[in-house]
Amino acid sequence: MSTLQCTHRDHTITAQVEEHPGIPTPWAGGCRITTPDGKQSRRLALPVNAAFLSELENAQRASLAHGRWLVDQHLDHQQALF
């Protein structure tokens, strides 16, 4: 399985999707954010109402989008990442 990654506003966002076999929506979305100075966040899960998806690619893309939103909140509204 490949891991999607992107750079947004000098922060590296890596999708960290976990599989939960046996349920209709087995992919739990989440991401890890690395700051420009190298500090890395814990795995940040998608919000509960959107956390589980049925397809891996959709879960990865949603995870990256959530990571970009978190970086924007951190930089524009002083929300903590760590």
C-alpha positions as CSV (number, residue, x, y, z in Angstrom):
1,M,0.0,0.0,0.0
2,S,1.4,3.4,-1.0
3,T,1.2,6.4,1.4
4,L,0.0,9.7,0.0
5,Q,1.9,12.8,1.1
6,C,1.8,16.5,0.2
7,T,3.4,19.8,1.2
8,H,1.1,22.6,2.3
9,R,2.4,26.0,3.5
10,D,5.9,24.4,4.2
11,H,4.3,21.6,6.3
12,T,4.5,18.0,5.1
13,I,1.2,16.1,5.5
14,T,1.3,12.3,5.3
15,A,-1.9,10.2,5.1
16,Q,-2.0,7.5,7.8
17,V,-5.0,5.3,7.1
18,E,-5.7,2.3,9.3
19,E,-7.6,-0.7,8.1
20,H,-10.4,-2.3,10.2
21,P,-11.4,-5.4,8.2
22,G,-14.9,-6.9,8.6
23,I,-16.9,-3.7,8.5
24,P,-18.5,-2.0,5.5
25,T,-16.3,1.1,5.8
26,P,-13.0,-0.4,6.8
27,W,-10.6,2.5,6.2
28,A,-10.1,5.0,9.2
29,G,-8.6,8.2,7.9
30,G,-5.9,10.2,9.7
31,C,-2.8,12.1,9.0
32,R,0.6,13.1,10.5
33,I,1.9,16.6,10.1
34,T,5.6,17.5,10.0
35,T,6.5,21.2,10.6
36,P,9.3,23.0,8.7
37,D,11.6,22.6,11.7
38,G,11.1,18.8,11.7
39,K,8.6,18.5,14.6
40,Q,6.1,15.7,14.0
41,S,2.5,15.4,15.3
42,R,0.9,12.3,16.5
43,R,-1.7,10.6,14.2
44,L,-4.5,13.1,13.9
45,A,-7.8,11.2,13.1
46,L,-10.6,12.5,10.9
47,P,-13.6,13.8,12.8
48,V,-15.9,11.0,14.0
49,N,-18.7,11.7,11.5
50,A,-16.3,11.2,8.6
51,A,-13.6,8.9,10.0
52,F,-14.4,5.7,8.3
53,L,-14.6,5.3,4.5
54,S,-15.2,2.4,2.1
55,E,-12.3,3.0,-0.2
56,L,-8.6,3.4,0.6
57,E,-7.9,6.1,-2.0
58,N,-10.9,8.2,-0.7
59,A,-9.6,7.8,2.9
60,Q,-6.1,8.9,1.9
61,R,-7.4,12.0,0.0
62,A,-9.8,12.9,2.9
63,S,-6.9,12.6,5.3
64,L,-4.7,14.9,3.3
65,A,-7.5,17.5,3.0
66,H,-8.0,17.3,6.7
67,G,-4.3,17.8,7.3
68,R,-4.3,20.9,5.0
69,W,-7.2,22.3,7.0
70,L,-5.4,21.6,10.3
71,V,-2.3,23.5,9.0
72,D,-4.4,26.4,8.0
73,Q,-6.1,26.5,11.4
74,H,-2.7,26.3,13.1
75,L,-1.1,29.1,11.0
76,D,-4.2,31.4,10.6
77,H,-5.9,30.9,13.9
78,Q,-3.2,29.8,16.3
79,Q,-4.7,26.4,16.9
80,A,-2.2,23.9,18.4
81,L,-1.0,20.9,16.3
82,F,0.8,19.3,19.2
